[in-house]
Amino acid sequence: MLKSKTEIAQLFDEKNPFTLKNGQTLKSVNVAYETYGKLNSNGDNAILICHALTGDAHAAGQTELSPDVLKAIPFYKVKKPDQRGWWDGLIGPGKALDTNRYFVVCANILGSCYGTTGPASVNPKTGRLYGPEFPAITVRDMVHLQKKLVGYLGIKQLVTVIGGSLGGMMTLEWGIRYPELMQSIIPIAAPAAHSAWAIGFNHLARQAVTNDPQWQNGYYTHQPKRGLALARQIAMISYRTHQSFQNRFGRRLQEADRDDFFQVESYLTYQGNKLVARFDANSMMTLTRAMDTHDVGLGRGGIESALSGVKAKTLSIGIDSDVLYPVIEQKEIARLVPDGIYREIHSINGHDAFLIEYDQLNTLVGEFLKGI
């Protein structure tokens, strides 16, 4: 089994602040990351993984949950010592992202709460958590920070950048912003621009959080549990499908004397409470806003113009049952990039299929990388 350690690097400081797209600066920026495999002497066998909204750097194997890591990343307190990474089925010897061949990197994104600077980090100006005072960020800012980490690790060229959902948005941005730095990109279940449909779901999730009395305009001392849990339940419905819920739950009832009458209600309640234990509400607000502003064509002459500048070979993967980011969006990406192909995951599990259908992913990604 792969074993890794979550590392934290300070990539920017007061002498070298991080400038965001909106012109604001962060005077101290840390990045939490994990690596698997070894970087070769040429520095050109690396793969960068971009995670989704509530993901973290722990993409594969088991990570070392030392006291130092738990102190630096308190949201890791709910992880089990033997907990596998969220993409463990895709990373490791003999898998599509083969660690005997590739140096695989996954970094926690800017604005998150798993070791990279975000609203749950201490603001060096005040000595308090940033909270709602953390500046607005974009997908482009996330990628800019990842680029700094790539250089810090000594990587000269990337074999591929890969990610699903928000991670797929970052993957596209990588191909546009740094076209010479990677041989290929693999955006999965992601759009070139966030649609009104997807923005609507995020709006509901944010409303759930802000309507919680414990929200206190973001200056909470305890997580707004009910609001954050409801936000997650709303999201879970968009991540799955009618068929997946019907097959799993149908109209089956819970045990008597429970508030959740149906099993599907109990499932959603469980998923909401599970997120409350491991995520920060201000990070949720920050990251969903960043997703909503995602538009690769903004300031670049439109989507078609922006995607025409991608030089990397592109595998755009859609999910046939995805109601959040339907396949028409991934097909558009494959059509507009100069060297793009489209492939599809077949699943009843909707958007979450990119975290579930490992056999299909290993085949699609593995075959694509053989040609790189």
Buried (B, 14 or more C-beta within 10 A) or exposed (E): EBEBEBBBBEBBBEEEBBEBBEEBEBBBBBBBBBBBBEBEEEBBBBBBBBBBBBBBBBBBBBBEBEEEBBEBBBBBEEBEEEBBBBBBBBBBEEBBBBBEBBBBBBBBBBBBBBBBBBBBBEBEEEEEBBBBBBBBBBBBBBBBBBBBBBEEBEBBBBBBBBBBBBBBBBBBBBBBBBEEBBBBBBBBBBBBBBBEEBBEBBBBBBBBBBEBEBBBEBEBEEBBBBBBBBBBBBBBBBBBBEEBBEEBBEEEBBEEEEEBEBBBBBBBBBBBBEBBEBBBBBBBBBBBBBBBBBBBBBEBEBBEEBBBBBBBBBBBBBBEBBBBBBBEBBBBBBEBBEEBEBBBBEBBBBBBBBBBBBEBBBBBBBEBBEEE
